[in-house]
Amino acid sequence: MYCVESLALAEDPQTAAAPSQANSVATAFEAHKTRQQGLVLCRLLIDLMLEIQKHRGCTLAVLSGDHFFEMPLLSIQRDITEHFQRFESERREFLSLTEAQQILQEWVCIRRLWRKDSVAQNFLLHSNLLAELLKLLWLVAQRSGQLGVSERQDELTTLCLRDWPEMIETAAQTRGLATHVAVSGEIEPEILSRVRYLAEQLNLLDTRLNDRIQQLDKEALRAIQVRVESTEYTSHLANFQNSLSLEILNERSAHNKAVDPDHIYTLGSQVVSASHQCLLTGLRLIERALSPELAQWVFR
């Protein structure tokens, strides 16, 4: 009789489910903590990307002959150093020493030698480093479990950690080369061709972003749309594209040295800043999101 009663007790659904449920919740909570840690590193990589983009823009202008852009360089370089220090303390859970050293070594080389580079070399070296940062950003998103939590989370993660960063980098590349053209007043066919290509990419990426945003759930869709409107992202992008078309890519104005480099740089920076603010809004939504298992336990 004792054995039968013990067997019946062991097979009782409520009794058997309790340890299993506890283990499931514990596992879900650990996964949630890992995702939160990953998002901290993702934010840091995005901040690092923005500062290196500024460095590229300023050094391109200096190499083109406008030494006004020397002024912010010291501050930018100091900020990049601080970001790399924080990166080293945060990356160990998700990135290997080899992966971290590669981007650090590239940055050290750029910082020490950029004055000896041509404009094309400087642009290429910065852009290669930034391409590696974008790869690491997406790698951290994958390794920290940002994907696979839910369809909603996947859409937001792709928007914020792949699509928006690519838009920001394309706008920043365009800003840097367009500022160089404005400073130098010279039309180098290869660089002008690159600016034209980047201007086309801005249109394509903007379309892709809008399509992605429309796939979000109602809460995320509303939050992103409100941020897009409040940052004036659409008008900033249109202003930058119009300036590129009229002042940089228009053959009649191709040799017009009256183009204001600071104006071009500012318009590009407004697109970068607005895109960044939209990205941050999406990240806050991701940070608040819980896996279905954890949400069921928290809100039961």
SULDAUR-V723079 format. One record per backbone hydrogen bond with DSSP energy under -0.5 kcal/mol. NH is the residue of the N-H (numbers start at 1). CO is the residue of the C=O. E is the energy in kcal/mol with one decimal. If there is no record, write none. Layout:
# SULDAUR-V723079
nh: [NH	NH]
co: [CO	CO]
e: [E	E]
This chain:
# SULDAUR-V723079
nh: [5	6	7	8	9	10	11	12	16	17	18	19	20	21	22	23	24	25	26	27	28	29	30	31	32	33	34	35	36	37	38	39	40	41	42	43	44	45	46	47	48	49	50	51	52	53	54	55	56	57	58	59	60	61	62	63	64	65	66	67	69	70	71	73	74	76	77	78	79	80	81	82	83	84	85	86	87	88	89	90	91	93	94	95	100	101	102	103	104	105	106	107	108	109	110	111	112	113	114	116	117	122	123	124	125	126	127	128	129	130	131	132	133	134	135	136	137	138	139	140	141	142	143	144	145	146	147	154	155	156	157	158	159	160	161	162	163	164	166	167	168	169	170	171	172	173	174	175	176	177	178	179	180	181	182	183	184	185	188	189	192	193	194	195	196	197	198	199	200	201	202	203	204	205	206	207	208	209	210	211	212	213	214	215	215	216	221	222	223	224	225	226	227	228	229	230	231	232	233	236	237	238	239	240	241	242	243	244	245	246	247	248	248	249	253	254	256	257	259	261	264	265	266	267	268	269	270	271	272	273	274	275	276	277	278	279	280	281	282	283	284	285	286	287	288	289	289	295	296	297	298	299	300]
co: [1	2	3	4	5	6	7	9	12	13	14	15	16	17	18	19	20	21	22	23	24	25	26	27	28	29	30	31	32	33	34	35	36	37	38	39	40	41	42	43	44	45	46	47	48	49	50	51	52	53	54	55	56	57	58	59	60	62	61	65	66	67	68	70	70	72	73	74	75	76	77	78	79	80	81	82	83	84	85	86	87	90	91	91	96	97	98	99	100	101	102	103	104	105	106	107	108	109	110	113	114	118	119	120	121	122	123	124	125	126	127	128	129	130	131	132	133	134	135	136	137	138	139	140	142	141	141	150	151	152	153	154	155	156	157	158	158	159	162	163	164	165	166	167	168	169	170	171	172	173	174	175	176	177	178	179	180	181	186	187	188	189	190	191	192	193	194	195	196	197	198	199	200	201	202	203	204	205	206	207	208	209	210	211	212	213	217	218	219	220	221	222	223	224	225	226	227	229	228	232	233	234	235	236	237	238	239	240	241	242	243	243	244	244	250	251	253	255	256	259	260	261	262	263	264	265	266	267	268	269	270	271	272	273	274	275	276	277	278	279	280	281	282	283	284	285	286	291	292	293	294	295	297]
e: [-2.5	-2.3	-2.3	-2.5	-2.3	-2.2	-1.5	-1.1	-2.8	-2.2	-1.3	-0.7	-0.9	-3.2	-2.3	-2.5	-2.3	-2.6	-2.5	-2.5	-2.5	-2.5	-2.2	-2.2	-2.1	-2.4	-2.1	-2.1	-2.3	-2.4	-2.3	-2.2	-1.6	-1.6	-2.4	-2.6	-1.8	-2.4	-2.2	-2.4	-2.4	-2.3	-2.2	-2.0	-2.3	-2.1	-1.9	-2.2	-2.4	-2.4	-2.6	-2.5	-2.2	-1.7	-2.3	-2.7	-1.2	-1.5	-2.4	-0.9	-1.1	-1.4	-1.3	-1.2	-0.6	-2.3	-2.9	-2.0	-2.3	-2.4	-2.1	-2.1	-2.3	-2.4	-1.9	-2.1	-2.7	-2.2	-1.3	-1.3	-2.2	-0.6	-1.8	-3.3	-2.0	-3.0	-1.8	-1.0	-1.7	-2.9	-1.7	-2.0	-2.5	-2.1	-2.1	-2.9	-2.0	-1.8	-1.6	-1.8	-1.4	-2.7	-2.5	-2.3	-2.7	-2.2	-2.4	-2.5	-1.9	-2.4	-2.1	-1.8	-2.0	-2.2	-1.8	-2.4	-2.5	-1.9	-2.2	-2.8	-1.9	-1.9	-2.9	-2.2	-1.4	-2.3	-0.5	-2.3	-2.1	-2.1	-2.8	-2.4	-2.2	-2.8	-2.7	-1.1	-2.6	-2.9	-1.4	-2.1	-2.8	-2.5	-2.2	-2.5	-2.4	-2.6	-2.3	-2.5	-2.3	-2.3	-2.7	-2.2	-1.8	-2.2	-2.3	-2.5	-2.9	-2.4	-0.8	-0.6	-3.0	-2.3	-1.8	-2.5	-2.3	-2.2	-2.6	-2.4	-1.7	-2.1	-2.1	-1.1	-1.9	-3.1	-2.1	-2.0	-2.2	-2.7	-2.3	-2.2	-2.4	-2.8	-1.8	-0.6	-1.3	-1.6	-3.1	-2.4	-2.2	-2.6	-2.5	-2.4	-1.8	-2.8	-2.1	-2.6	-2.2	-0.7	-1.7	-2.6	-2.6	-2.2	-2.7	-2.3	-2.6	-2.5	-2.2	-2.4	-2.4	-2.7	-2.8	-0.7	-1.3	-3.2	-0.9	-0.9	-1.9	-1.0	-1.2	-0.7	-2.0	-2.8	-2.4	-2.3	-2.2	-2.3	-2.0	-1.3	-2.1	-2.9	-2.3	-2.4	-2.3	-2.3	-2.0	-2.4	-2.4	-1.7	-1.8	-2.3	-2.1	-1.4	-2.0	-2.6	-1.4	-0.9	-0.7	-3.0	-2.2	-1.4	-2.6	-2.6	-0.6]
